[in-house]
Amino acid sequence: MPDILIPFEHRQSAHCETGVISNLMHHHGLEVSEPMAFGIGSGLFFSYFPFLKVGGIPVASYRNLPGDIFRKFTKRTGIEVQRQSFRSPEKAMRALDETLEKGLPVGMLTSVFYLPYLPKAFRFHFNAHNIVIYGRQGNDYLVSDPVMEDVTTIAPNALVRARFAKGMPNTNGRMYYPLSVPAGVDLRKAAIKGITQTAKDMATIPVPLFGGRSINYLAKHMRQWPAKQGDRKSKLYLGQVVRMQEEIGTGGGGFRFMYAAFLREYADTYNIPELVPMAAEMTEIGDLWRSFAYEAGRTVKGRDGHGGSFDHLADIVDRCGHRERDFFARLMKVKL
């Protein structure tokens, strides 16, 4: 097959989905930063399901569903997109080739574990990593992975494995790409919708499984783990909370820092000075989450004896929950 070389500018980012959005939009002539894509797509969220367990461990998530940021971003900006999933790897790869031949870079969902260009230490079973395929050269596909410093390549068989990995979520060869980007996209209007939904979700959802209340719900359960689960299982539970925060999908502190950058960019661009101190406050909340992760990691690994107690760690998480609920309740009242 002939080579396909699409002129695509790779820019490294903090998070895969928002990095893909920013890079794809740049390719189509719409300049939008990664934090702005994150804010418009309402990427910041929290949920905790003590009764839903994966590998015997309760699920805690610091973000919305994979792909949801892209869906909300394109809907709020009026960008026409194509989304596809496949049962057959042959059909999936044929559709990829046909799209590339049209000169369109393709975003897709992959499993981190089956991406051979990543260092082994970074490869684990996480089936929601977004990358861009922007061409084909020889037998290999050209890859722009937003979390990597530079572009790379991947063999077709490795790409198939990454696109059709089993597990949660099932990747199903999913791919997506913009078909057209309208002129004069109103990013301010889209950002207001993003801020409104995030603030409402984090401050007002009454069910403790979602939003700010679920952070306090997690803290309550964390306090009870040693007595109910024992030392070993409690540390497994705690380790997974930290892993979801720091490793999988950027998560806790990282997403709080990105949201702070989004608020500061919005404040500077549209002259909303009230948001400047709020952006700084969100950075402080991110720092608090990072402090929790640091102390929890010491507890799990038994550094310096035993690390922080579960009561102490639950206190930090509880504080995060109260601060976020208060923060987003006040954000709802800001005139944007």
Number of C-alpha atoms within 10 A of each C-alpha: 8 9 13 18 16 17 12 18 12 22 18 18 20 17 23 23 31 26 27 29 28 23 28 25 21 17 17 16 12 16 13 16 20 24 27 27 28 29 29 30 30 26 31 24 22 22 22 22 17 14 10 12 11 9 7 11 19 17 18 25 21 26 23 16 12 17 18 15 24 23 15 20 26 21 15 20 20 15 17 13 15 11 12 13 17 17 11 13 17 11 13 21 17 12 16 22 19 12 16 19 17 10 14 23 28 23 26 26 27 27 25 22 20 21 21 15 14 15 9 11 7 11 15 14 15 18 23 23 25 26 22 28 26 26 26 23 13 11 12 17 21 21 23 29 28 26 19 17 12 12 17 15 19 18 15 14 11 13 22 19 18 24 30 23 21 14 11 11 14 16 23 20 25 18 24 20 22 20 11 13 17 13 9 8 14 12 17 16 13 22 25 17 18 24 24 18 17 22 25 17 22 26 24 15 14 13 11 16 19 22 28 31 26 25 28 24 22 23 22 16 13 21 18 15 18 17 9 11 13 11 12 10 15 21 21 14 20 21 20 17 23 23 18 18 23 19 15 19 23 19 23 29 24 22 26 26 21 25 24 26 23 23 25 23 19 24 19 13 10 10 13 16 12 14 21 18 14 19 23 16 18 24 21 18 23 22 18 18 22 18 16 22 24 14 19 24 19 17 21 20 13 13 12 9 9 12 18 20 14 20 16 15 22 24 18 19 24 22 18 23 25 15 17 23 23 15 19 23 17 13 20 16 10 12 9 18
